[in-house]
Amino acid sequence: MGIRLAERRDLKALAYLLGELAGHPVTEAEAEDRLRFCENSPLDFLYVYEEDGKALGLCAFRIRENIEEVSRFGEVSAIVVHPEARRRGIGRIMMDFMEELAREKQCAGLWLVSGFGREEEAHRFYRDYGFRVTGYRFVKRF
């Protein structure tokens, strides 16, 4: 039981968990692309929470350099728990892990972006963890 860096052997679980996060199916090839991206980035890290050899959670951590205040923050760029394993404290364990990563990497704090449609569950979890809403994300897709 614990958190470790994601590996190729996790691709099936990664695809499932990323699909849960995205709200639509994610292929193993797409999951492998994300894993490869993190492996090649000095600022992005992909982890799984594992129990008895099964990946029950996924979290991604990114170091974000801020120009406006000359600081760095740890970003929770993804977090998801398998539906069958929710409400067992796995999300909090992964958040604690990423908070510790941010501290180790001398970040000023931890932040995340969360979409709409999950206010009842995810947003309450983030607020209970100590996050506060500080703005909105604006997106323009091409």
Secondary structure, 3 states (H helix, E strand, C coil): CEEEECCHHHHHHHHHHHHHHHCCCCCHHHHHHHHHHHHHCCCEEEEEEEECCEEEEEEEEEEEEECCCCEEEEEEEEEEECHHHCCCCHHHHHHHHHHHHHHHCCCCCEEECCCCCCHHHHHHHHHHHCCCCCCCCCCCCC
